[in-house]
Amino acid sequence: MSIEQKSRAMTFPRIGKYIIIFFAIAFIIVGARGYQLYRYVFNVNVNSDYVLMIDEHDNLKTISEKLQNDQVLLNFKAFKWVAKKKKYADYIRPGRYEIEKGMTTNQLVNMLRSGAQAPVNITFNNVRFKEELAGKVSKYIKADSLSILQLFSDEQQITDWGFTSENFRAMFIPNTYEMYWTTSATEFAERMKIEYDRFWNDTRLKQAAKMELTPQQVVTLASIVQSETIKPDELKTVAGLYVNRLRKNIALQADPTVKYALGDYSIKRVLNKHLEIDSPYNTYKFAGLPPGPICFPEITSIDAVLNYEEHNYVYMCAKEDFSGYHNFARTLSQHNRNAKKYRDALNERKIFK
């Protein structure tokens, strides 16, 4: 073998070795990068439970900043990489998202990308005025209190739903409802109409018809009954009393309706001067039911009216022990005696207004 041939033989093994080393290093690098990207996608990346609010003005940058500023993620780069690969920027959906500790980046991005927001439970009760309703509901959904309040001014829509501006609040039955944070004021009202129609099933409609009252009138009466007593075990008795007065064409003479007409629920003692207010809600001056509810009555109060207690009482007066219960009477003379005991108790406590 010549010297030239020996030299060539020595060179090629060296080149082969370098090639092997090169590809080995490349394989390690690619493998390491592949493992890193695998970890980006499938490793746990959420270190705490978190509620992410996304509105229509948010983009990938602002969403990323929220997650980073609140230190929700273990690996922020992983989120950015996966979000980019899955083109999340093109599928951003407003909503309220409940991010759970232990979620992987893939799970997180998939949830956000699909718009799988978590519902909220809207609860409203013990509400007298529409302003209170708007304030309570707006705490749960994106619609602000002003837009909810404006529902009560849309006379055409109110008419289309089968109500008047006076009895429209009958459509909003206090309860707990599951909705999404993105619910608008109109969507909230539409849901309330669905729930109202569901509540007034055949059984309740038949009960109302038997009483010769419309559902709205039943709710109006229930609002008075609820405002008269804080005792659940008295609701049906009070309801029966007012049913008796309606049937006998006796003015309801319900103090809560006067307070509502005056717009002052701080009054503890209704005086003759209060009874002079010229309002269709003044049931001392005008017989029958007022034009609409004086509060948003609970389901228990509505059902108490529909299942009122049958008796002969036509008068009631708060008990002199201030227990919240009432003395009921069949005759005016009995009522006058009860009323005197209560007035004396008020005077003794120096409650004059």
MOBELTA-V264853 format. One record per run of one state. SS is the DSSP state (helix for helix, strand for strand, loop for the rest). FROM is the first residue (numbers start at 0). TO is the last residue. If there is no record, write none. Layout:
# MOBELTA-V264853
ss = <SS SS>
from = <FROM FROM>
to = <TO TO>
This chain:
# MOBELTA-V264853
ss = <loop helix loop strand loop strand loop strand loop helix loop strand loop helix loop helix loop strand loop strand helix loop strand loop strand loop helix loop helix loop helix loop helix loop strand loop helix loop helix loop helix loop helix loop helix loop helix loop strand loop helix loop strand loop strand loop helix loop>
from = <0 2 42 43 44 45 46 49 54 59 69 72 73 75 85 87 90 94 99 103 104 114 119 124 126 127 129 137 144 153 154 160 167 171 174 179 184 199 201 210 214 228 231 247 254 262 273 276 295 296 298 306 314 318 325 329 331 348>
to = <1 41 42 43 44 45 48 53 58 68 71 72 74 84 86 89 93 98 102 103 113 118 123 125 126 128 136 143 152 153 159 166 170 173 178 183 198 200 209 213 227 230 246 253 261 272 275 294 295 297 305 313 317 324 328 330 347 352>
